[in-house]
Amino acid sequence: MKSAGQQGPFRVQIAAGEYLSDEPLVLEPQDGGAAEAPVVYEAVGPGRPRFLGGRRITGWRQQPDGLWTAQVPDVAEGCWYFEQFWVNGRRAVRARSPNKFYFYVQRKIDHYRDPATGEVQDTVNRAFEARPEDIAPLRGLSGRELQDVTLVTYHSWETSRSRVAGLPPEQNIVTVMAPIPWGFAYWGPNCRYHLENFRAALDEPGEWFLDRDGTLFYFPRPGEDPSTAEVIAPVVPEFVVVAGKPDQGQWVEHVTLRGLSFEYGQYTLPPEGHADGQAEVTIPAVVLLDGARQVALESCEIRHVGTWGVWFRRGCRDCRMEKCVLEDLGAGGVKIGEGHGADLSQEDVRTSHITCCNNIIHAGGRIHHGAIGVWIGHSGYNDILHNDISDFFYTGISVGWVWGYGDSLAHHNRIEYNHIHHLGWGVLSDMGGVYTLGVSPGTSVSHNVIHDVYSYDRYGRGGWGLYNDEGSSGIVLRNNLVYRTKTGNYHQHYGRDNGVENNIFALSMDGQIQRSRVEDHVSFFFERNIVVWEDGPLVAAGSIHDDNVKFASNVYWNGGKGPIDFQGMTLEQRQARGWDQGSIIADPGFVDAENGDFRLRPDSPALKVGFVPFDFTQAGLEGDEAWRRIPQGFEYPEVEWAPPPPPAPPLALDESFESDPPGRPPREGQAITEGRGDTLVVSPDRASDGSKSLSFRDAAGLASSFNPHWVIQPNHRSGTTSLRFDVWLGKGAVLFHEWRTWDAGPYQVGPSLWVRDGQLTVAGKPLAPLPAEAWIGFQIDCPVGESVNGSWRLRVTLPDGKLLAFDDLPPGQRAVPGSDLDRLVQHGRCAHRDASGSLRAGKSAVNAVLGGGTRLTRAEPIFSGSGARCGGLARQPAKAFAAIPELAAPRHSSPSCRMRDVRVV
C-alpha cells in the first residue's frame, strides 16, 4: 500500500477464526508506518484470530497393547519431523526414561580405547560412563535410531540436549555428537540426565513417540480419546519476523499487532544438539524483532511453542509488549537485547527503551529448562513492570550480561511491581526471582513480590529471591516482599554499592541472607529490612563480619526459637563493633504471614526502626478484574524433591598422562584455570618416568590464589584410601595438597600438607626439609567411612631414595576426628592467607609439575597449583588439592614444579 503511494494510517483487520500458517509474516522497512500514519494488524469483531503453526493429526487407531497409532506420510517421506506434540492443548511428554527424576552419570569419559580399532578416542565433554541397567534399552537400536535418542543433561543452572552418537560394545559408555559446555562432571559425580525418544521408553500415560517410518505412537491419559481429540504437531518455527536493518539505518517503525493469537510453534534439535552456558540465550523466538522502532504487541497470545515467545533482538528501541499472554513455552518468555558475541560498538544496533508491562508469562522452559521469564542482555533503559511470571525451572527475570566490573550496557533498567513465583521446582540451581549481573547504575529492582523459589542444590547451589550475582553494582532493591525460597531471600555473590532497603524477607528454608565474597569496597547496604524465619541460620553462607557490608536498622525474628546467631556473635556484640546499628530482635507483627498477609499491625516495632510499610498488593497485573484473576486459576502442585542419588562407584586411578595429548588439561578430574595466562596442561618437558607430566603454571593478577588447581573425586566410602604421586617443585613454587568433603554443609578436611620454602609442613608443624628442582614421591594412606580414626600416614621418597615416614598425622584444620570423610565426593576450594589473614595473590610466574604414574585407591584428591606438575596419584579418602605455588619468584623467571605418577587405590 505504501509503495502504491497510499497515505496511512493503515489498518489490517482480521476476523476471528483459525488461520493455518506455513511461513512467518515478515515485515521489512517498507512495511512500516509513521507516527501520523501507523500500521496496525488487529482483531476485529468478537472472538480472536488464531494463527496455528501446526497440523492436525487424524486417523488414530487403538492397538491391542492400549497404545494408539496414526500414520504421518510426510514423516515417512522425510519431508517433516516434529519433537513436540499437543492433545487438546496439553503438551504431551516425549517418551522418556526414567519417567520421573533422573539417571546419574557415574563418571565422565574424556577418552576411551575403541575395541574395534584399538585406537584411543578423544571424547572430552562428549562421553560418560552410565550404569548398565540405565542404558540397556538402547543396546538394540540401529545407528539411525540411536541418533534420534535425545540425552538431556542437567547442569547446575542449565540443561543441554544432545543426540546420542554411540554406545561402544561391551562398555557402559555413552557418547554424544558434540561437546557440551559444562561437560558431564563439572560439579562432580552424579550429574543427572534422562533419555528421550525411543520406543521402549513409551510406557506411561501422556507419552508419545514418532518413528521415522511415519508411525506416531501415543499412550493416552485417562479420559482422552485420540480419535476425537484435537491432536496437533508443529511445523512453523516463527510466526512474525520484523526484519529491519539497523546496521544500515533502516527501521521497521510504527507497527502494532493487537489481539492476535499465535499457537503451536516448532523446535527441532539440530544434529549437533544444543547447549548454552546460561539462560538458553541462543534459542530463537516465534516473534523475532530486529531494527524495530515504536513496534508494539498489545493483547496478543503466544501459546504452545518450542522456543522463546518474543525477542527484541538487535537495534530495537521504544517498543512495547503490553497485556499479552505467553504460556506453555519451550524456552522463555521475552528476550531484550543480545548476549555473547554481539558487536554493539555502533549505537544504532543496540536495543534499549523496551517496555514489557502487564503481561502473563507462564509455564516456560518446557524443553530448554534454563530459560527465563524476561531476560535482558546488553541493553539499558528498559521497563519490566506489573507482569505475572510463574512456573519456570530457572530464573524469573534476569538483567545484565557482564560477569564482573567491566563496562555494561545493562543499566537504568526498572524491574518493578512484578509478581514472580513458583520457580525452580527442585530441578535447577543458582537462580533467583530476580537475577542481576554487572555494573548497573540507575537500575531499580523494587516493589516486586517473589515467592516459592525452589532449587535443586545437590550440586551448584541457590534458589534465592533477589540475587545480585557477579559484579552487580549500583542497584537499588527496595520495597520487595520475598518469601518461601530455598536457600535465602537475598544473596550477593560480589558487587559494589547495592542498596537493599525496606524489604520484607521471610521464611526461607536454608538461611535468609548470603554475601559470598568480601572485597575491599562496600558490597551492599542492608538497611530497614524485616527478616523473619523459623528454622536454620540467619546467614546462609559467606560472611557479614566486616566494615564493607553495611547493616543498620533491621528487624530480625526467628519466631522466638532461642537466641539468634549472627555467625558466632550476638546482635549486641555486632553493635559493639559498629555493625547493625539501630537493628532489633522483635516480632514485626504481621497480620497473617503464614497465609501470605505481610501487612504490619499498627503497633509493629518495625515502625520504630524506620521501616516504611508498602502496599505489596500493587505488584502483579493491572486493569480489569477479569484480567487480573487469570493467574489465580493456575494450579501449582507441591514441589517433589528428587531422592538422593545413588553413590557413585569408587574410582581407582592409575594416571601416567602418557595417553593425554600435550598442551591440554588431563582427561581425568577437573582442571580449573582463570584463562589469564595461567595453565594446567600435560607437558612433554619433564617426567619422573615415561615422557609426560602435568604442569601447573601461575600468572599475575589471578582472582584466586588457589588457581590453577586440579580436582579428583574418587567417591571412596569405606576402608583405607591410598594416594601416591611424584612432584617436582621449582624455586619459589608452593605445593598444597588436601582431601575434602564438599557435598553437604561446611566441608570437612582429611590429609592436608604444604611444601613451602623447601619445608614440608602438616598442621602448621614442620616435618622435614625437601629439595627443589628434583622429583619427590609422596604416598598418603587414610581410613575413610566407618574406619576414620582422625589420623593419617605419610611416606615421602627423596631423590636419593631415602624414605621419610610420618604416622598418626592430624587432619587439616577444619576436620573433625570421626567426621564423615567418606563424603569427600565433591569439588572443594582452597586458599592460603598470610599472617594478617588477608588473601595472598601471586604476582609472578611459578611452575610446578605432577609426574605420571599417579595412583588413587580410595579417596578424593584435589591437586591445586600455580605452576606445578602433578604425577602419580594413588587412592585417597577425599578430594585433594595439590600444587599451589605462592609466587615468590620475579616475573621474568619461571621456576617449575611438576607432578607425575599419580596413583589412587
Secondary structure in CASP SS format (residue, H / E / C, confidence):
PFRMAT SS
TARGET T0000
AUTHOR 0000-0000-0000
METHOD secondary structure of the structure
MODEL  1
M C 1.00
K C 1.00
S C 1.00
A C 1.00
G C 1.00
Q C 1.00
Q C 1.00
G C 1.00
P C 1.00
F E 1.00
R E 1.00
V E 1.00
Q E 1.00
I E 1.00
A E 1.00
A E 1.00
G E 1.00
E E 1.00
Y E 1.00
L E 1.00
S C 1.00
D C 1.00
E C 1.00
P C 1.00
L E 1.00
V E 1.00
L E 1.00
E C 1.00
P H 1.00
Q H 1.00
D H 1.00
G C 1.00
G C 1.00
A E 1.00
A C 1.00
E C 1.00
A E 1.00
P C 1.00
V E 1.00
V E 1.00
Y E 1.00
E E 1.00
A E 1.00
V E 1.00
G E 1.00
P E 1.00
G E 1.00
R E 1.00
P E 1.00
R E 1.00
F E 1.00
L E 1.00
G C 1.00
G E 1.00
R E 1.00
R E 1.00
I C 1.00
T C 1.00
G C 1.00
W C 1.00
R E 1.00
Q E 1.00
Q C 1.00
P C 1.00
D C 1.00
G C 1.00
L C 1.00
W E 1.00
T E 1.00
A E 1.00
Q E 1.00
V C 1.00
P H 1.00
D H 1.00
V H 1.00
A H 1.00
E C 1.00
G C 1.00
C C 1.00
W C 1.00
Y C 1.00
F C 1.00
E C 1.00
Q C 1.00
F C 1.00
W E 1.00
V E 1.00
N C 1.00
G C 1.00
R E 1.00
R E 1.00
A C 1.00
V E 1.00
R E 1.00
A C 1.00
R E 1.00
S E 1.00
P C 1.00
N C 1.00
K C 1.00
F C 1.00
Y C 1.00
F E 1.00
Y E 1.00
V C 1.00
Q C 1.00
R E 1.00
K E 1.00
I C 1.00
D C 1.00
H E 1.00
Y E 1.00
R E 1.00
D C 1.00
P C 1.00
A C 1.00
T C 1.00
G C 1.00
E C 1.00
V E 1.00
Q E 1.00
D E 1.00
T C 1.00
V C 1.00
N C 1.00
R C 1.00
A E 1.00
F E 1.00
E E 1.00
A C 1.00
R C 1.00
P H 1.00
E H 1.00
D H 1.00
I H 1.00
A H 1.00
P H 1.00
L H 1.00
R C 1.00
G C 1.00
L C 1.00
S C 1.00
G H 1.00
R H 1.00
E H 1.00
L H 1.00
Q H 1.00
D H 1.00
V C 1.00
T E 1.00
L E 1.00
V E 1.00
T E 1.00
Y E 1.00
H C 1.00
S C 1.00
W C 1.00
E C 1.00
T E 1.00
S E 1.00
R E 1.00
S E 1.00
R E 1.00
V E 1.00
A E 1.00
G E 1.00
L C 1.00
P C 1.00
P C 1.00
E C 1.00
Q C 1.00
N C 1.00
I E 1.00
V E 1.00
T E 1.00
V E 1.00
M C 1.00
A C 1.00
P C 1.00
I C 1.00
P C 1.00
W C 1.00
G C 1.00
F C 1.00
A C 1.00
Y C 1.00
W C 1.00
G C 1.00
P C 1.00
N C 1.00
C C 1.00
R E 1.00
Y E 1.00
H E 1.00
L E 1.00
E E 1.00
N C 1.00
F C 1.00
R H 1.00
A H 1.00
A H 1.00
L C 1.00
D C 1.00
E C 1.00
P C 1.00
G C 1.00
E E 1.00
W E 1.00
F E 1.00
L E 1.00
D C 1.00
R C 1.00
D C 1.00
G C 1.00
T E 1.00
L E 1.00
F E 1.00
Y E 1.00
F C 1.00
P C 1.00
R C 1.00
P C 1.00
G C 1.00
E C 1.00
D C 1.00
P C 1.00
S C 1.00
T C 1.00
A C 1.00
E C 1.00
V E 1.00
I E 1.00
A E 1.00
P E 1.00
V C 1.00
V C 1.00
P C 1.00
E C 1.00
F C 1.00
V E 1.00
V E 1.00
V E 1.00
A E 1.00
G C 1.00
K E 1.00
P H 1.00
D H 1.00
Q H 1.00
G C 1.00
Q E 1.00
W C 1.00
V E 1.00
E E 1.00
H E 1.00
V E 1.00
T E 1.00
L E 1.00
R E 1.00
G C 1.00
L C 1.00
S E 1.00
F E 1.00
E E 1.00
Y C 1.00
G C 1.00
Q C 1.00
Y C 1.00
T C 1.00
L C 1.00
P C 1.00
P C 1.00
E C 1.00
G C 1.00
H E 1.00
A C 1.00
D C 1.00
G C 1.00
Q C 1.00
A C 1.00
E C 1.00
V C 1.00
T C 1.00
I C 1.00
P C 1.00
A E 1.00
V E 1.00
V E 1.00
L E 1.00
L E 1.00
D E 1.00
G C 1.00
A E 1.00
R E 1.00
Q E 1.00
V E 1.00
A E 1.00
L E 1.00
E E 1.00
S C 1.00
C C 1.00
E E 1.00
I E 1.00
R E 1.00
H E 1.00
V E 1.00
G C 1.00
T C 1.00
W E 1.00
G E 1.00
V E 1.00
W E 1.00
F E 1.00
R E 1.00
R E 1.00
G C 1.00
C C 1.00
R E 1.00
D C 1.00
C C 1.00
R E 1.00
M E 1.00
E E 1.00
K C 1.00
C C 1.00
V E 1.00
L E 1.00
E E 1.00
D E 1.00
L E 1.00
G C 1.00
A C 1.00
G C 1.00
G C 1.00
V E 1.00
K E 1.00
I E 1.00
G C 1.00
E C 1.00
G C 1.00
H C 1.00
G C 1.00
A C 1.00
D C 1.00
L C 1.00
S C 1.00
Q C 1.00
E H 1.00
D H 1.00
V H 1.00
R C 1.00
T E 1.00
S E 1.00
H C 1.00
I C 1.00
T E 1.00
C E 1.00
C E 1.00
N C 1.00
N C 1.00
I E 1.00
I E 1.00
H E 1.00
A C 1.00
G C 1.00
G C 1.00
R C 1.00
I C 1.00
H C 1.00
H C 1.00
G C 1.00
A C 1.00
I C 1.00
G C 1.00
V E 1.00
W E 1.00
I E 1.00
G C 1.00
H C 1.00
S E 1.00
G E 1.00
Y C 1.00
N C 1.00
D E 1.00
I E 1.00
L E 1.00
H C 1.00
N C 1.00
D E 1.00
I E 1.00
S E 1.00
D E 1.00
F E 1.00
F C 1.00
Y C 1.00
T C 1.00
G C 1.00
I E 1.00
S E 1.00
V E 1.00
G C 1.00
W C 1.00
V C 1.00
W C 1.00
G C 1.00
Y C 1.00
G C 1.00
D C 1.00
S C 1.00
L C 1.00
A C 1.00
H C 1.00
H C 1.00
N C 1.00
R E 1.00
I E 1.00
E E 1.00
Y C 1.00
N C 1.00
H E 1.00
I E 1.00
H E 1.00
H E 1.00
L E 1.00
G C 1.00
W C 1.00
G C 1.00
V C 1.00
L C 1.00
S C 1.00
D C 1.00
M E 1.00
G E 1.00
G E 1.00
V E 1.00
Y E 1.00
T E 1.00
L C 1.00
G C 1.00
V E 1.00
S E 1.00
P E 1.00
G E 1.00
T E 1.00
S E 1.00
V E 1.00
S E 1.00
H C 1.00
N C 1.00
V E 1.00
I E 1.00
H E 1.00
D E 1.00
V E 1.00
Y C 1.00
S C 1.00
Y C 1.00
D C 1.00
R C 1.00
Y C 1.00
G C 1.00
R C 1.00
G C 1.00
G E 1.00
W E 1.00
G E 1.00
L E 1.00
Y E 1.00
N E 1.00
D C 1.00
E C 1.00
G C 1.00
S E 1.00
S E 1.00
G E 1.00
I E 1.00
V E 1.00
L E 1.00
R E 1.00
N C 1.00
N C 1.00
L E 1.00
V E 1.00
Y E 1.00
R E 1.00
T E 1.00
K C 1.00
T C 1.00
G E 1.00
N E 1.00
Y E 1.00
H E 1.00
Q E 1.00
H C 1.00
Y C 1.00
G E 1.00
R E 1.00
D C 1.00
N E 1.00
G E 1.00
V E 1.00
E E 1.00
N C 1.00
N C 1.00
I E 1.00
F E 1.00
A E 1.00
L C 1.00
S C 1.00
M C 1.00
D C 1.00
G C 1.00
Q C 1.00
I E 1.00
Q E 1.00
R E 1.00
S C 1.00
R C 1.00
V C 1.00
E C 1.00
D C 1.00
H C 1.00
V C 1.00
S C 1.00
F E 1.00
F E 1.00
F E 1.00
E E 1.00
R C 1.00
N C 1.00
I E 1.00
V E 1.00
V E 1.00
W C 1.00
E C 1.00
D C 1.00
G C 1.00
P C 1.00
L C 1.00
V E 1.00
A E 1.00
A E 1.00
G E 1.00
S C 1.00
I C 1.00
H C 1.00
D C 1.00
D C 1.00
N C 1.00
V C 1.00
K E 1.00
F E 1.00
A E 1.00
S C 1.00
N C 1.00
V E 1.00
Y E 1.00
W E 1.00
N C 1.00
G C 1.00
G C 1.00
K C 1.00
G C 1.00
P C 1.00
I C 1.00
D C 1.00
F E 1.00
Q C 1.00
G C 1.00
M E 1.00
T C 1.00
L H 1.00
E H 1.00
Q H 1.00
R H 1.00
Q H 1.00
A H 1.00
R C 1.00
G C 1.00
W C 1.00
D C 1.00
Q E 1.00
G C 1.00
S C 1.00
I E 1.00
I E 1.00
A C 1.00
D C 1.00
P C 1.00
G C 1.00
F E 1.00
V E 1.00
D E 1.00
A H 1.00
E H 1.00
N H 1.00
G C 1.00
D E 1.00
F E 1.00
R E 1.00
L E 1.00
R C 1.00
P C 1.00
D C 1.00
S C 1.00
P H 1.00
A H 1.00
L H 1.00
K H 1.00
V H 1.00
G C 1.00
F C 1.00
V C 1.00
P C 1.00
F C 1.00
D C 1.00
F H 1.00
T H 1.00
Q H 1.00
A C 1.00
G C 1.00
L C 1.00
E C 1.00
G C 1.00
D C 1.00
E H 1.00
A H 1.00
W H 1.00
R H 1.00
R H 1.00
I H 1.00
P H 1.00
Q H 1.00
G H 1.00
F C 1.00
E C 1.00
Y C 1.00
P C 1.00
E C 1.00
V C 1.00
E C 1.00
W C 1.00
A C 1.00
P C 1.00
P C 1.00
P C 1.00
P C 1.00
P C 1.00
A C 1.00
P C 1.00
P C 1.00
L C 1.00
A C 1.00
L E 1.00
D E 1.00
E E 1.00
S C 1.00
F C 1.00
E C 1.00
S C 1.00
D C 1.00
P C 1.00
P C 1.00
G C 1.00
R C 1.00
P C 1.00
P C 1.00
R C 1.00
E C 1.00
G C 1.00
Q E 1.00
A E 1.00
I E 1.00
T C 1.00
E C 1.00
G C 1.00
R C 1.00
G C 1.00
D C 1.00
T E 1.00
L E 1.00
V E 1.00
V E 1.00
S E 1.00
P C 1.00
D C 1.00
R C 1.00
A C 1.00
S C 1.00
D C 1.00
G C 1.00
S C 1.00
K C 1.00
S E 1.00
L E 1.00
S E 1.00
F E 1.00
R E 1.00
D C 1.00
A C 1.00
A C 1.00
G C 1.00
L C 1.00
A C 1.00
S C 1.00
S C 1.00
F C 1.00
N C 1.00
P C 1.00
H E 1.00
W E 1.00
V E 1.00
I C 1.00
Q C 1.00
P C 1.00
N C 1.00
H C 1.00
R C 1.00
S C 1.00
G C 1.00
T E 1.00
T E 1.00
S E 1.00
L E 1.00
R E 1.00
F E 1.00
D E 1.00
V E 1.00
W E 1.00
L E 1.00
G C 1.00
K C 1.00
G C 1.00
A C 1.00
V C 1.00
L E 1.00
F E 1.00
H E 1.00
E E 1.00
W E 1.00
R E 1.00
T C 1.00
W C 1.00
D C 1.00
A C 1.00
G C 1.00
P C 1.00
Y C 1.00
Q C 1.00
V E 1.00
G E 1.00
P E 1.00
S E 1.00
L E 1.00
W E 1.00
V E 1.00
R E 1.00
D C 1.00
G C 1.00
Q E 1.00
L E 1.00
T E 1.00
V E 1.00
A C 1.00
G C 1.00
K E 1.00
P E 1.00
L E 1.00
A E 1.00
P E 1.00
L C 1.00
P C 1.00
A C 1.00
E C 1.00
A C 1.00
W E 1.00
I E 1.00
G E 1.00
F E 1.00
Q E 1.00
I E 1.00
D E 1.00
C E 1.00
P E 1.00
V C 1.00
G H 1.00
E H 1.00
S H 1.00
V C 1.00
N C 1.00
G C 1.00
S C 1.00
W E 1.00
R E 1.00
L E 1.00
R E 1.00
V E 1.00
T E 1.00
L C 1.00
P C 1.00
D C 1.00
G C 1.00
K C 1.00
L E 1.00
L E 1.00
A E 1.00
F E 1.00
D E 1.00
D E 1.00
L E 1.00
P C 1.00
P C 1.00
G C 1.00
Q C 1.00
R C 1.00
A C 1.00
V C 1.00
P C 1.00
G C 1.00
S C 1.00
D C 1.00
L H 1.00
D H 1.00
R H 1.00
L C 1.00
V C 1.00
Q C 1.00
H C 1.00
G C 1.00
R C 1.00
C C 1.00
A C 1.00
H C 1.00
R E 1.00
D C 1.00
A C 1.00
S C 1.00
G C 1.00
S C 1.00
L E 1.00
R C 1.00
A C 1.00
G C 1.00
K C 1.00
S C 1.00
A C 1.00
V C 1.00
N E 1.00
A E 1.00
V E 1.00
L E 1.00
G E 1.00
G E 1.00
G E 1.00
T E 1.00
R E 1.00
L E 1.00
T C 1.00
R C 1.00
A C 1.00
E C 1.00
P E 1.00
I E 1.00
F E 1.00
S E 1.00
G C 1.00
S C 1.00
G C 1.00
A C 1.00
R C 1.00
C C 1.00
G E 1.00
G C 1.00
L C 1.00
A C 1.00
R C 1.00
Q C 1.00
P C 1.00
A C 1.00
K E 1.00
A E 1.00
F E 1.00
A C 1.00
A C 1.00
I C 1.00
P C 1.00
E C 1.00
L C 1.00
A C 1.00
A C 1.00
P C 1.00
R C 1.00
H C 1.00
S C 1.00
S C 1.00
P C 1.00
S C 1.00
C C 1.00
R E 1.00
M E 1.00
R E 1.00
D E 1.00
V E 1.00
R E 1.00
V E 1.00
V C 1.00
END
